[in-house]
Amino acid sequence: MPYVAGGRYAFLKLFENLSSFVDTDLVVGSGSTIELFSKKKMKITHIRTPFSKHRLRFTAHLRMFIFSIQALLVSLLKGKAYSVVFSNYGYGSIIAYIAARLLNKPLAILVHDTPWYGDEDYPEGLLAVFTLLKKQYAVPFISKIFSWLVHLLNLSIIKQAAFVFAVSKFTKRNLKRWRSPKEVLIAENGIELTNYKSNVSTDKFPLILSINRFVATKRPYDLVKMLDILTKEFGINARLVMIGAGPLLNNVKHLVHRLNLMDRVQILSNVSEKEKVTWLNRCWMVVSTSELEGFGMSPMEAFACQKPVITYDLDVFKMVYNTHILFAEKGNVRDLTSKVKQLIENPKLRIILGERGYKFVKNKSWRRTARHVINKFLIDLSCQRR
């Protein structure tokens, strides 16, 4: 069962909680998304596309095109009964934009992150956007072109959408060239603490957990290199579990073999929510080497299980999590290793950071975020009717 990560996971959980307040219908591709939902009665339209079961090579873009046509037709058939078309930022928002225009309905978009880091990295023109994507995504050339076009279209859609939500102040700031900050509302990620309770105890020996996609911006190689230094130079008997999937998966596996870490690194690409919670409760800490985030879900999930978190010193993490996280210098594997070693050798610090993190997420709720989004819809739509 493919692990549903990051922004897609966050959007699905937000949508589930929206369905507690208003009538909704979620249109998604066939897969395991149903397992994420505790509210089993919510309306979900699963679209099955050709080749999706066996995922034949070189059919990814064909599957995406067929899914787009199917999703658009379903949205047009069902959309008349609803007041708003709501989409995640990305490829789906293009389909949602077309549907909203044809149905004459307002469009809402939830933005998680952007392919640039701040004011100094704003793309100036078409070539600059492509340069950013080339720098950040180690994927085939045709996929680079595809991603480039998707981002350009999304920037145009953000200017026109009736509602724009950002998951953090950092993401909101990065959108200011396309949308006035006054028009962008924060819809921060939530957490359902009851879903992270487990009877599983922490492992006896150091277990480091990472929950991230295998893409260039998540820097998965840094985790493997960190474990290599930790075990071979410092002689620490630690293990690394990496949950995720993506285009760099095989490259990471090759690095693990080359460094002879097969018995210390476990890569899990097919993980259920229950299994993920088990690993979160077993681990000593959660480590993220991502260099591009809009909020970051893995620290929230770690804190829900009272586990300490180490990340690179990104502005967004400093803005969202502040002192609840132990920071390492971005891209500095030696510093990352030092921070991991510090937590392994200091059980008191692990407890302090875990408890501090739990207090931070205790009041974070998907239901509260959903209510905030609904209130925005109700206020604006009632004003438009007047």
MIGU-902500 format. One record per residue (C-alpha): residue number from 0; residue in one letter; x, y, z. Coordinates in steps of 0.05 Angstrom, whole numbers, plus 5000, padded with zeros to 4 digits. Example, Ala and Ser with C-alpha at 12.3 -4.5 7.8 and 13.67 -1.06 7.14 Angstrom:
REM MIGU-902500
<atom i="0" aa="A" x="5246" y="4910" z="5156"/>
<atom i="1" aa="S" x="5273" y="4979" z="5143"/>
***
This chain:
REM MIGU-902500
<atom i="0" aa="M" x="5000" y="5000" z="5000"/>
<atom i="1" aa="P" x="5035" y="5065" z="4978"/>
<atom i="2" aa="Y" x="5050" y="5113" z="5035"/>
<atom i="3" aa="V" x="5012" y="5178" z="5027"/>
<atom i="4" aa="A" x="5058" y="5234" z="5050"/>
<atom i="5" aa="G" x="5064" y="5308" z="5061"/>
<atom i="6" aa="G" x="5018" y="5357" z="5026"/>
<atom i="7" aa="R" x="4972" y="5305" z="4997"/>
<atom i="8" aa="Y" x="4962" y="5273" z="5065"/>
<atom i="9" aa="A" x="4948" y="5340" z="5096"/>
<atom i="10" aa="F" x="4896" y="5359" z="5043"/>
<atom i="11" aa="L" x="4860" y="5293" z="5051"/>
<atom i="12" aa="K" x="4856" y="5300" z="5127"/>
<atom i="13" aa="L" x="4831" y="5371" z="5121"/>
<atom i="14" aa="F" x="4779" y="5350" z="5070"/>
<atom i="15" aa="E" x="4756" y="5294" z="5116"/>
<atom i="16" aa="N" x="4744" y="5344" z="5171"/>
<atom i="17" aa="L" x="4708" y="5393" z="5124"/>
<atom i="18" aa="S" x="4658" y="5337" z="5112"/>
<atom i="19" aa="S" x="4639" y="5340" z="5186"/>
<atom i="20" aa="F" x="4610" y="5410" z="5175"/>
<atom i="21" aa="V" x="4585" y="5411" z="5102"/>
<atom i="22" aa="D" x="4567" y="5365" z="5046"/>
<atom i="23" aa="T" x="4629" y="5345" z="5007"/>
<atom i="24" aa="D" x="4651" y="5297" z="4952"/>
<atom i="25" aa="L" x="4725" y="5279" z="4945"/>
<atom i="26" aa="V" x="4748" y="5260" z="4875"/>
<atom i="27" aa="V" x="4814" y="5221" z="4877"/>
<atom i="28" aa="G" x="4852" y="5169" z="4837"/>
<atom i="29" aa="S" x="4845" y="5096" z="4856"/>
<atom i="30" aa="G" x="4890" y="5076" z="4913"/>
<atom i="31" aa="S" x="4894" y="5069" z="4988"/>
<atom i="32" aa="T" x="4868" y="5138" z="5008"/>
<atom i="33" aa="I" x="4806" y="5107" z="5041"/>
<atom i="34" aa="E" x="4851" y="5080" z="5096"/>
<atom i="35" aa="L" x="4868" y="5151" z="5119"/>
<atom i="36" aa="F" x="4797" y="5167" z="5137"/>
<atom i="37" aa="S" x="4764" y="5154" z="5203"/>
<atom i="38" aa="K" x="4698" y="5183" z="5179"/>
<atom i="39" aa="K" x="4677" y="5125" z="5134"/>
<atom i="40" aa="K" x="4612" y="5156" z="5111"/>
<atom i="41" aa="M" x="4643" y="5214" z="5074"/>
<atom i="42" aa="K" x="4632" y="5214" z="4998"/>
<atom i="43" aa="I" x="4693" y="5191" z="4959"/>
<atom i="44" aa="T" x="4694" y="5182" z="4883"/>
<atom i="45" aa="H" x="4752" y="5136" z="4865"/>
<atom i="46" aa="I" x="4774" y="5141" z="4792"/>
<atom i="47" aa="R" x="4808" y="5080" z="4763"/>
<atom i="48" aa="T" x="4853" y="5092" z="4703"/>
<atom i="49" aa="P" x="4885" y="5043" z="4654"/>
<atom i="50" aa="F" x="4954" y="5016" z="4674"/>
<atom i="51" aa="S" x="4945" y="5042" z="4745"/>
<atom i="52" aa="K" x="4946" y="4971" z="4775"/>
<atom i="53" aa="H" x="5012" y="4949" z="4744"/>
<atom i="54" aa="R" x="5042" y="5018" z="4733"/>
<atom i="55" aa="L" x="5078" y="5000" z="4669"/>
<atom i="56" aa="R" x="5141" y="5039" z="4653"/>
<atom i="57" aa="F" x="5134" y="5102" z="4611"/>
<atom i="58" aa="T" x="5059" y="5105" z="4623"/>
<atom i="59" aa="A" x="5060" y="5156" z="4680"/>
<atom i="60" aa="H" x="5042" y="5217" z="4636"/>
<atom i="61" aa="L" x="4991" y="5177" z="4597"/>
<atom i="62" aa="R" x="4958" y="5155" z="4663"/>
<atom i="63" aa="M" x="4958" y="5227" z="4687"/>
<atom i="64" aa="F" x="4925" y="5252" z="4622"/>
<atom i="65" aa="I" x="4871" y="5198" z="4625"/>
<atom i="66" aa="F" x="4859" y="5212" z="4698"/>
<atom i="67" aa="S" x="4852" y="5287" z="4683"/>
<atom i="68" aa="I" x="4797" y="5275" z="4632"/>
<atom i="69" aa="Q" x="4761" y="5227" z="4679"/>
<atom i="70" aa="A" x="4767" y="5274" z="4739"/>
<atom i="71" aa="L" x="4743" y="5334" z="4699"/>
<atom i="72" aa="L" x="4682" y="5296" z="4673"/>
<atom i="73" aa="V" x="4664" y="5271" z="4743"/>
<atom i="74" aa="S" x="4674" y="5341" z="4772"/>
<atom i="75" aa="L" x="4628" y="5371" z="4720"/>
<atom i="76" aa="L" x="4574" y="5318" z="4732"/>
<atom i="77" aa="K" x="4576" y="5324" z="4808"/>
<atom i="78" aa="G" x="4599" y="5397" z="4817"/>
<atom i="79" aa="K" x="4531" y="5429" z="4803"/>
<atom i="80" aa="A" x="4507" y="5408" z="4872"/>
<atom i="81" aa="Y" x="4564" y="5443" z="4909"/>
<atom i="82" aa="S" x="4582" y="5515" z="4924"/>
<atom i="83" aa="V" x="4659" y="5512" z="4919"/>
<atom i="84" aa="V" x="4711" y="5472" z="4880"/>
<atom i="85" aa="F" x="4769" y="5459" z="4928"/>
<atom i="86" aa="S" x="4837" y="5432" z="4907"/>
<atom i="87" aa="N" x="4907" y="5420" z="4931"/>
<atom i="88" aa="Y" x="4962" y="5462" z="4898"/>
<atom i="89" aa="G" x="4993" y="5423" z="4841"/>
<atom i="90" aa="Y" x="4968" y="5385" z="4781"/>
<atom i="91" aa="G" x="4898" y="5375" z="4812"/>
<atom i="92" aa="S" x="4887" y="5450" z="4817"/>
<atom i="93" aa="I" x="4890" y="5456" z="4741"/>
<atom i="94" aa="I" x="4833" y="5406" z="4734"/>
<atom i="95" aa="A" x="4795" y="5442" z="4790"/>
<atom i="96" aa="Y" x="4806" y="5509" z="4756"/>
<atom i="97" aa="I" x="4776" y="5485" z="4690"/>
<atom i="98" aa="A" x="4717" y="5452" z="4727"/>
<atom i="99" aa="A" x="4704" y="5515" z="4768"/>
<atom i="100" aa="R" x="4704" y="5559" z="4705"/>
<atom i="101" aa="L" x="4656" y="5513" z="4668"/>
<atom i="102" aa="L" x="4610" y="5506" z="4728"/>
<atom i="103" aa="N" x="4615" y="5580" z="4745"/>
<atom i="104" aa="K" x="4635" y="5563" z="4816"/>
<atom i="105" aa="P" x="4688" y="5596" z="4861"/>
<atom i="106" aa="L" x="4755" y="5559" z="4865"/>
<atom i="107" aa="A" x="4793" y="5548" z="4930"/>
<atom i="108" aa="I" x="4866" y="5526" z="4932"/>
<atom i="109" aa="L" x="4908" y="5500" z="4990"/>
<atom i="110" aa="V" x="4983" y="5515" z="4980"/>
<atom i="111" aa="H" x="5034" y="5476" z="5020"/>
<atom i="112" aa="D" x="5101" y="5499" z="4992"/>
<atom i="113" aa="T" x="5132" y="5532" z="4931"/>
<atom i="114" aa="P" x="5193" y="5513" z="4889"/>
<atom i="115" aa="W" x="5230" y="5574" z="4913"/>
<atom i="116" aa="Y" x="5256" y="5591" z="4982"/>
<atom i="117" aa="G" x="5241" y="5665" z="4993"/>
<atom i="118" aa="D" x="5246" y="5735" z="4964"/>
<atom i="119" aa="E" x="5315" y="5723" z="4935"/>
<atom i="120" aa="D" x="5293" y="5661" z="4897"/>
<atom i="121" aa="Y" x="5229" y="5686" z="4864"/>
<atom i="122" aa="P" x="5226" y="5662" z="4792"/>
<atom i="123" aa="E" x="5234" y="5719" z="4743"/>
<atom i="124" aa="G" x="5204" y="5695" z="4677"/>
<atom i="125" aa="L" x="5198" y="5626" z="4646"/>
<atom i="126" aa="L" x="5272" y="5609" z="4644"/>
<atom i="127" aa="A" x="5280" y="5623" z="4719"/>
<atom i="128" aa="V" x="5223" y="5576" z="4738"/>
<atom i="129" aa="F" x="5254" y="5521" z="4695"/>
<atom i="130" aa="T" x="5322" y="5533" z="4728"/>
<atom i="131" aa="L" x="5291" y="5524" z="4796"/>
<atom i="132" aa="L" x="5259" y="5458" z="4776"/>
<atom i="133" aa="K" x="5323" y="5434" z="4743"/>
<atom i="134" aa="K" x="5362" y="5448" z="4807"/>
<atom i="135" aa="Q" x="5313" y="5413" z="4852"/>
<atom i="136" aa="Y" x="5284" y="5352" z="4817"/>
<atom i="137" aa="A" x="5326" y="5293" z="4793"/>
<atom i="138" aa="V" x="5275" y="5267" z="4744"/>
<atom i="139" aa="P" x="5273" y="5254" z="4669"/>
<atom i="140" aa="F" x="5274" y="5315" z="4623"/>
<atom i="141" aa="I" x="5201" y="5307" z="4601"/>
<atom i="142" aa="S" x="5180" y="5307" z="4674"/>
<atom i="143" aa="K" x="5219" y="5371" z="4685"/>
<atom i="144" aa="I" x="5181" y="5404" z="4628"/>
<atom i="145" aa="F" x="5115" y="5377" z="4655"/>
<atom i="146" aa="S" x="5130" y="5403" z="4726"/>
<atom i="147" aa="W" x="5152" y="5470" z="4698"/>
<atom i="148" aa="L" x="5086" y="5479" z="4661"/>
<atom i="149" aa="V" x="5045" y="5457" z="4722"/>
<atom i="150" aa="H" x="5079" y="5509" z="4766"/>
<atom i="151" aa="L" x="5070" y="5564" z="4715"/>
<atom i="152" aa="L" x="4996" y="5548" z="4708"/>
<atom i="153" aa="N" x="4988" y="5545" z="4784"/>
<atom i="154" aa="L" x="5018" y="5614" z="4793"/>
<atom i="155" aa="S" x="4966" y="5641" z="4744"/>
<atom i="156" aa="I" x="4910" y="5603" z="4779"/>
<atom i="157" aa="I" x="4931" y="5631" z="4847"/>
<atom i="158" aa="K" x="4919" y="5701" z="4819"/>
<atom i="159" aa="Q" x="4849" y="5683" z="4799"/>
<atom i="160" aa="A" x="4824" y="5635" z="4853"/>
<atom i="161" aa="A" x="4768" y="5661" z="4897"/>
<atom i="162" aa="F" x="4801" y="5631" z="4960"/>
<atom i="163" aa="V" x="4875" y="5618" z="4973"/>
<atom i="164" aa="F" x="4897" y="5582" z="5036"/>
<atom i="165" aa="A" x="4970" y="5572" z="5058"/>
<atom i="166" aa="V" x="4992" y="5522" z="5110"/>
<atom i="167" aa="S" x="5041" y="5570" z="5143"/>
<atom i="168" aa="K" x="5062" y="5643" z="5147"/>
<atom i="169" aa="F" x="5125" y="5623" z="5109"/>
<atom i="170" aa="T" x="5085" y="5596" z="5049"/>
<atom i="171" aa="K" x="5039" y="5657" z="5052"/>
<atom i="172" aa="R" x="5100" y="5702" z="5048"/>
<atom i="173" aa="N" x="5126" y="5665" z="4987"/>
<atom i="174" aa="L" x="5060" y="5677" z="4950"/>
<atom i="175" aa="K" x="5060" y="5753" z="4958"/>
<atom i="176" aa="R" x="5080" y="5768" z="4886"/>
<atom i="177" aa="W" x="5019" y="5731" z="4861"/>
<atom i="178" aa="R" x="4969" y="5746" z="4915"/>
<atom i="179" aa="S" x="4962" y="5801" z="4968"/>
<atom i="180" aa="P" x="4977" y="5773" z="5038"/>
<atom i="181" aa="K" x="4910" y="5801" z="5060"/>
<atom i="182" aa="E" x="4876" y="5753" z="5012"/>
<atom i="183" aa="V" x="4914" y="5691" z="5035"/>
<atom i="184" aa="L" x="4889" y="5656" z="5098"/>
<atom i="185" aa="I" x="4930" y="5608" z="5141"/>
<atom i="186" aa="A" x="4901" y="5538" z="5145"/>
<atom i="187" aa="E" x="4955" y="5504" z="5185"/>
<atom i="188" aa="N" x="4965" y="5429" z="5189"/>
<atom i="189" aa="G" x="4931" y="5393" z="5246"/>
<atom i="190" aa="I" x="4939" y="5326" z="5281"/>
<atom i="191" aa="E" x="4893" y="5274" z="5312"/>
<atom i="192" aa="L" x="4929" y="5252" z="5375"/>
<atom i="193" aa="T" x="4884" y="5192" z="5387"/>
<atom i="194" aa="N" x="4909" y="5162" z="5321"/>
<atom i="195" aa="Y" x="4981" y="5161" z="5346"/>
<atom i="196" aa="K" x="4970" y="5122" z="5410"/>
<atom i="197" aa="S" x="5004" y="5054" z="5412"/>
<atom i="198" aa="N" x="5024" y="5000" z="5461"/>
<atom i="199" aa="V" x="5090" y="4992" z="5425"/>
<atom i="200" aa="S" x="5150" y="5012" z="5466"/>
<atom i="201" aa="T" x="5214" y="5046" z="5444"/>
<atom i="202" aa="D" x="5268" y="5000" z="5415"/>
<atom i="203" aa="K" x="5325" y="4979" z="5461"/>
<atom i="204" aa="F" x="5378" y="5002" z="5411"/>
<atom i="205" aa="P" x="5379" y="5070" z="5375"/>
<atom i="206" aa="L" x="5328" y="5071" z="5319"/>
<atom i="207" aa="I" x="5326" y="5133" z="5274"/>
<atom i="208" aa="L" x="5264" y="5145" z="5233"/>
<atom i="209" aa="S" x="5254" y="5187" z="5170"/>
<atom i="210" aa="I" x="5186" y="5200" z="5137"/>
<atom i="211" aa="N" x="5197" y="5235" z="5071"/>
<atom i="212" aa="R" x="5192" y="5225" z="4996"/>
<atom i="213" aa="F" x="5254" y="5203" z="4958"/>
<atom i="214" aa="V" x="5263" y="5267" z="4917"/>
<atom i="215" aa="A" x="5322" y="5314" z="4912"/>
<atom i="216" aa="T" x="5292" y="5368" z="4956"/>
<atom i="217" aa="K" x="5287" y="5318" z="5014"/>
<atom i="218" aa="R" x="5362" y="5300" z="5009"/>
<atom i="219" aa="P" x="5353" y="5226" z="5026"/>
<atom i="220" aa="Y" x="5427" y="5212" z="5013"/>
<atom i="221" aa="D" x="5445" y="5255" z="5074"/>
<atom i="222" aa="L" x="5409" y="5206" z="5120"/>
<atom i="223" aa="V" x="5448" y="5146" z="5094"/>
<atom i="224" aa="K" x="5514" y="5184" z="5098"/>
<atom i="225" aa="M" x="5497" y="5205" z="5169"/>
<atom i="226" aa="L" x="5486" y="5133" z="5190"/>
<atom i="227" aa="D" x="5551" y="5113" z="5157"/>
<atom i="228" aa="I" x="5590" y="5164" z="5198"/>
<atom i="229" aa="L" x="5551" y="5147" z="5261"/>
<atom i="230" aa="T" x="5565" y="5073" z="5258"/>
<atom i="231" aa="K" x="5634" y="5069" z="5227"/>
<atom i="232" aa="E" x="5668" y="5130" z="5258"/>
<atom i="233" aa="F" x="5633" y="5132" z="5326"/>
<atom i="234" aa="G" x="5617" y="5058" z="5333"/>
<atom i="235" aa="I" x="5545" y="5071" z="5352"/>
<atom i="236" aa="N" x="5499" y="5011" z="5341"/>
<atom i="237" aa="A" x="5442" y="5049" z="5307"/>
<atom i="238" aa="R" x="5390" y="5032" z="5254"/>
<atom i="239" aa="L" x="5356" y="5077" z="5203"/>
<atom i="240" aa="V" x="5285" y="5066" z="5178"/>
<atom i="241" aa="M" x="5264" y="5107" z="5118"/>
<atom i="242" aa="I" x="5190" y="5110" z="5101"/>
<atom i="243" aa="G" x="5173" y="5138" z="5033"/>
<atom i="244" aa="A" x="5176" y="5130" z="4958"/>
<atom i="245" aa="G" x="5198" y="5171" z="4898"/>
<atom i="246" aa="P" x="5244" y="5176" z="4837"/>
<atom i="247" aa="L" x="5308" y="5171" z="4879"/>
<atom i="248" aa="L" x="5288" y="5107" z="4914"/>
<atom i="249" aa="N" x="5333" y="5060" z="4874"/>
<atom i="250" aa="N" x="5391" y="5110" z="4878"/>
<atom i="251" aa="V" x="5386" y="5109" z="4954"/>
<atom i="252" aa="K" x="5384" y="5033" z="4955"/>
<atom i="253" aa="H" x="5448" y="5032" z="4913"/>
<atom i="254" aa="L" x="5482" y="5079" z="4962"/>
<atom i="255" aa="V" x="5462" y="5034" z="5020"/>
<atom i="256" aa="H" x="5493" y="4974" z="4985"/>
<atom i="257" aa="R" x="5556" y="5013" z="4966"/>
<atom i="258" aa="L" x="5567" y="5033" z="5038"/>
<atom i="259" aa="N" x="5551" y="4963" z="5062"/>
<atom i="260" aa="L" x="5494" y="4986" z="5107"/>
<atom i="261" aa="M" x="5442" y="4934" z="5085"/>
<atom i="262" aa="D" x="5434" y="4906" z="5155"/>
<atom i="263" aa="R" x="5426" y="4976" z="5185"/>
<atom i="264" aa="V" x="5380" y="5012" z="5136"/>
<atom i="265" aa="Q" x="5309" y="4991" z="5124"/>
<atom i="266" aa="I" x="5270" y="5025" z="5068"/>
<atom i="267" aa="L" x="5194" y="5019" z="5069"/>
<atom i="268" aa="S" x="5154" y="5045" z="5010"/>
<atom i="269" aa="N" x="5089" y="5009" z="5026"/>
<atom i="270" aa="V" x="5067" y="5027" z="5095"/>
<atom i="271" aa="S" x="4997" y="5032" z="5125"/>
<atom i="272" aa="E" x="4978" y="5087" z="5175"/>
<atom i="273" aa="K" x="4978" y="5035" z="5231"/>
<atom i="274" aa="E" x="5049" y="5012" z="5212"/>
<atom i="275" aa="K" x="5073" y="5084" z="5208"/>
<atom i="276" aa="V" x="5048" y="5097" z="5279"/>
<atom i="277" aa="T" x="5083" y="5034" z="5303"/>
<atom i="278" aa="W" x="5149" y="5058" z="5275"/>
<atom i="279" aa="L" x="5138" y="5127" z="5305"/>
<atom i="280" aa="N" x="5130" y="5096" z="5374"/>
<atom i="281" aa="R" x="5189" y="5049" z="5366"/>
<atom i="282" aa="C" x="5239" y="5101" z="5344"/>
<atom i="283" aa="W" x="5286" y="5142" z="5387"/>
<atom i="284" aa="M" x="5279" y="5204" z="5343"/>
<atom i="285" aa="V" x="5252" y="5229" z="5276"/>
<atom i="286" aa="V" x="5302" y="5262" z="5229"/>
<atom i="287" aa="S" x="5285" y="5303" z="5168"/>
<atom i="288" aa="T" x="5337" y="5325" z="5117"/>
<atom i="289" aa="S" x="5288" y="5364" z="5074"/>
<atom i="290" aa="E" x="5311" y="5430" z="5046"/>
<atom i="291" aa="L" x="5243" y="5453" z="5020"/>
<atom i="292" aa="E" x="5179" y="5453" z="5063"/>
<atom i="293" aa="G" x="5117" y="5494" z="5073"/>
<atom i="294" aa="F" x="5101" y="5467" z="5142"/>
<atom i="295" aa="G" x="5127" y="5395" z="5151"/>
<atom i="296" aa="M" x="5082" y="5339" z="5174"/>
<atom i="297" aa="S" x="5135" y="5290" z="5202"/>
<atom i="298" aa="P" x="5153" y="5335" z="5262"/>
<atom i="299" aa="M" x="5079" y="5339" z="5280"/>
<atom i="300" aa="E" x="5072" y="5264" z="5277"/>
<atom i="301" aa="A" x="5135" y="5253" z="5318"/>
<atom i="302" aa="F" x="5111" y="5302" z="5371"/>
<atom i="303" aa="A" x="5044" y="5265" z="5374"/>
<atom i="304" aa="C" x="5085" y="5205" z="5397"/>
<atom i="305" aa="Q" x="5129" y="5247" z="5443"/>
<atom i="306" aa="K" x="5191" y="5236" z="5401"/>
<atom i="307" aa="P" x="5246" y="5288" z="5391"/>
<atom i="308" aa="V" x="5259" y="5316" z="5321"/>
<atom i="309" aa="I" x="5321" y="5338" z="5284"/>
<atom i="310" aa="T" x="5316" y="5378" z="5219"/>
<atom i="311" aa="Y" x="5359" y="5424" z="5178"/>
<atom i="312" aa="D" x="5355" y="5497" z="5199"/>
<atom i="313" aa="L" x="5302" y="5519" z="5149"/>
<atom i="314" aa="D" x="5267" y="5586" z="5160"/>
<atom i="315" aa="V" x="5200" y="5552" z="5156"/>
<atom i="316" aa="F" x="5217" y="5503" z="5212"/>
<atom i="317" aa="K" x="5243" y="5560" z="5255"/>
<atom i="318" aa="M" x="5179" y="5599" z="5242"/>
<atom i="319" aa="V" x="5131" y="5540" z="5255"/>
<atom i="320" aa="Y" x="5166" y="5498" z="5307"/>
<atom i="321" aa="N" x="5216" y="5547" z="5339"/>
<atom i="322" aa="T" x="5253" y="5515" z="5398"/>
<atom i="323" aa="H" x="5215" y="5450" z="5395"/>
<atom i="324" aa="I" x="5264" y="5422" z="5344"/>
<atom i="325" aa="L" x="5339" y="5408" z="5346"/>
<atom i="326" aa="F" x="5369" y="5441" z="5285"/>
<atom i="327" aa="A" x="5429" y="5422" z="5243"/>
<atom i="328" aa="E" x="5462" y="5465" z="5190"/>
<atom i="329" aa="K" x="5428" y="5454" z="5122"/>
<atom i="330" aa="G" x="5467" y="5405" z="5079"/>
<atom i="331" aa="N" x="5520" y="5394" z="5133"/>
<atom i="332" aa="V" x="5520" y="5318" z="5144"/>
<atom i="333" aa="R" x="5574" y="5323" z="5197"/>
<atom i="334" aa="D" x="5532" y="5372" z="5238"/>
<atom i="335" aa="L" x="5471" y="5328" z="5227"/>
<atom i="336" aa="T" x="5509" y="5267" z="5253"/>
<atom i="337" aa="S" x="5532" y="5307" z="5313"/>
<atom i="338" aa="K" x="5460" y="5325" z="5331"/>
<atom i="339" aa="V" x="5437" y="5253" z="5324"/>
<atom i="340" aa="K" x="5495" y="5229" z="5367"/>
<atom i="341" aa="Q" x="5477" y="5282" z="5419"/>
<atom i="342" aa="L" x="5406" y="5256" z="5424"/>
<atom i="343" aa="I" x="5428" y="5183" z="5427"/>
<atom i="344" aa="E" x="5475" y="5198" z="5484"/>
<atom i="345" aa="N" x="5428" y="5244" z="5522"/>
<atom i="346" aa="P" x="5363" y="5208" z="5542"/>
<atom i="347" aa="K" x="5342" y="5268" z="5585"/>
<atom i="348" aa="L" x="5344" y="5314" z="5525"/>
<atom i="349" aa="R" x="5303" y="5264" z="5484"/>
<atom i="350" aa="I" x="5249" y="5265" z="5537"/>
<atom i="351" aa="I" x="5250" y="5341" z="5544"/>
<atom i="352" aa="L" x="5243" y="5353" z="5469"/>
<atom i="353" aa="G" x="5191" y="5299" z="5462"/>
<atom i="354" aa="E" x="5148" y="5327" z="5518"/>
<atom i="355" aa="R" x="5158" y="5398" z="5493"/>
<atom i="356" aa="G" x="5136" y="5377" z="5423"/>
<atom i="357" aa="Y" x="5074" y="5341" z="5451"/>
<atom i="358" aa="K" x="5052" y="5404" z="5486"/>
<atom i="359" aa="F" x="5060" y="5442" z="5421"/>
<atom i="360" aa="V" x="5015" y="5395" z="5380"/>
<atom i="361" aa="K" x="4964" y="5383" z="5436"/>
<atom i="362" aa="N" x="4921" y="5442" z="5412"/>
<atom i="363" aa="K" x="4932" y="5430" z="5337"/>
<atom i="364" aa="S" x="4869" y="5401" z="5307"/>
<atom i="365" aa="W" x="4846" y="5386" z="5236"/>
<atom i="366" aa="R" x="4775" y="5400" z="5260"/>
<atom i="367" aa="R" x="4794" y="5470" z="5283"/>
<atom i="368" aa="T" x="4829" y="5484" z="5216"/>
<atom i="369" aa="A" x="4769" y="5458" z="5178"/>
<atom i="370" aa="R" x="4722" y="5503" z="5218"/>
<atom i="371" aa="H" x="4767" y="5562" z="5201"/>
<atom i="372" aa="V" x="4764" y="5546" z="5127"/>
<atom i="373" aa="I" x="4688" y="5536" z="5129"/>
<atom i="374" aa="N" x="4679" y="5604" z="5164"/>
<atom i="375" aa="K" x="4718" y="5638" z="5108"/>
<atom i="376" aa="F" x="4674" y="5604" z="5055"/>
<atom i="377" aa="L" x="4610" y="5623" z="5091"/>
<atom i="378" aa="I" x="4629" y="5696" z="5102"/>
<atom i="379" aa="D" x="4654" y="5709" z="5031"/>
<atom i="380" aa="L" x="4598" y="5670" z="4996"/>
<atom i="381" aa="S" x="4544" y="5705" z="5037"/>
<atom i="382" aa="C" x="4575" y="5773" z="5019"/>
<atom i="383" aa="Q" x="4575" y="5754" z="4945"/>
<atom i="384" aa="R" x="4501" y="5735" z="4947"/>
<atom i="385" aa="R" x="4484" y="5804" z="4974"/>
***
